[in-house]
Amino acid sequence: MLLNQVNLKRVNPITAFLLQQGSLIVDGGLATELEARGYDLTDELWSARLLIDIPEAIKQVHTDYLMAGADCIITASYQGTIEGFMNRGLSEQEAADLLILSVRLGIEARDEFWSESTNRTGRLWPIVAASVGPYGASLADGSEYRGDYSLDEEGLLNFHRRRWHLLASAGADIMACETIPSYIEARALTRLLSETPESYAWFSFSCRDEGHISDGTPIADCAAFLDAYQNVVAVGINCTAPQFMLPLVKEVRQVSDKPIVVYPNSGEQYDSVTKSWFGTTNSSDFARASLCWHKAGASVVGGCCRTGPEHIRSVRREIIGKLNSEE
């Protein structure tokens, strides 16, 4: 018998999927998928700019990922901040309303998909994750891949607090603390999680190699620290080159029994000078690699930059299809 919406509320949202189908499939890249559809995101707000201009485009991408087989969609709040929106001339209340809108778009897409789609046979009620991007994302200078911040832990706590509480109260199922490059930023975010004890969160780090997050801290140290927090329901890696995933998953598994979340970039590389991507990606190759990550211990799997609905469709077919065939 499938777990229904009511039953999902009795356990943390990730556990429900692992119990029922052995894995949870996360969506793919949002901003890069919007760019692939012709939207110009050359803006400090990145995909969050469309919350102001064309919110229906964001909702459509959410819907398309659900149709492709995503069990979880991540909101367009990654690069959205009160300060960033106010710098565009919006009031503080208007900025807060846009952050709440990012969650509402995800909820609306999920609810409409569930009520209207025929593509949900054998599936569970999808969940919505509120994206909590790092401080570096607000700087729009690549700091989320370095973690070389001028702020200390208290400064990061103060930066995140208002947005955190807005997103935590907006109705999402889980908070996605993602692309975190800094150990002290992870510490700050756990303190905020303690301020909203009814919230669940996953923490995923941007990593620079097979064993370290972007600021140089061993990923194992980060995972061991987070292991003590009951409401941190998954730990892992995102927005990182896929070739690093397997050793990083093994590092996390050595120190933590929490579900491991991985959603790497496509494998293409980004040129920060020309602000363009180069190289190739193949959704079938990505999906086959995802099965290896899953076998190594990653139970929450999806894609980040330059992955799209076809990648997620292939990942679901590879992982969930394989698990079903083994039953």
NORDA-V678020 format. One record per backbone hydrogen bond with DSSP energy under -0.5 kcal/mol. NH is the residue of the N-H (numbers start at 0). CO is the residue of the C=O. Records with the same first field share a line. If there is no record, write none. Layout:
# NORDA-V678020
NH->CO  CO
This chain:
# NORDA-V678020
7->3
8->4  5
9->6
10->7
15->11
16->12
17->13
18->14
19->15
20->16
21->16  17
22->16
23->298
25->23  300
26->71
28->303  306
33->29
34->30
35->31
36->32
37->34
38->33
40->38
42->40
45->42
47->44
48->45
49->46
50->47
51->47  48
52->48
53->49
56->53
57->53
58->54
59->55
60->56
61->57
62->58
63->59
64->60
65->61
66->62
67->63
68->64  65
69->64
70->24
71->24
72->126
74->128
77->74
79->76
80->78
84->80
85->81
86->82
87->84
88->85
89->84
94->90
95->91
96->92
97->93
98->94
99->95
100->96
101->97
102->98
103->99
104->100
105->101
106->102
107->103
108->104
109->105
110->106
111->107
112->108
113->109
114->110
115->111
116->112
119->117
120->117
122->119
126->70
128->72
129->127  173
130->128
131->175
132->130
136->133
137->133  134
138->134  135
139->135  136
140->135
142->135
144->141
145->142
146->142
148->146
155->151
156->152
157->153
158->154
159->155
160->156
161->157
163->159
164->160
165->161
166->162
167->163
168->164
169->166
171->166
172->127
173->127
174->199
175->129
176->174  201
177->131  175
179->203
180->178
185->181
186->182
187->183
188->184
189->185
190->186
191->187
192->188
193->189
194->190  191
195->191  192
198->195
200->230
201->174
202->233
203->176
204->235
205->179
207->211
208->211
212->216
213->205
214->180
215->212
218->210
220->217
221->217
222->218
223->219
224->220
225->221
226->222
227->224
228->225
229->227
231->228
232->200  230
233->200
234->258
235->202
236->260
237->204
238->262
243->240
244->241
247->243
248->244
249->245
250->246
251->247
252->248
253->249
254->250  251
255->251
258->232
259->296
260->234
261->299
262->236
264->239
265->304
266->267
268->277
270->275
271->269
274->270
275->270
277->268
285->281
286->282
287->283
288->284
289->285
290->286
291->287
292->288
293->289
294->290
295->291
296->292  293
297->292
298->259  296
299->259
300->23  298
301->261
302->26
303->263
306->303
310->307
311->307
312->308
313->309
314->310
315->311
316->312
317->313
318->314
319->315
320->315
321->317
322->318
323->319
324->320
325->321
326->322  323
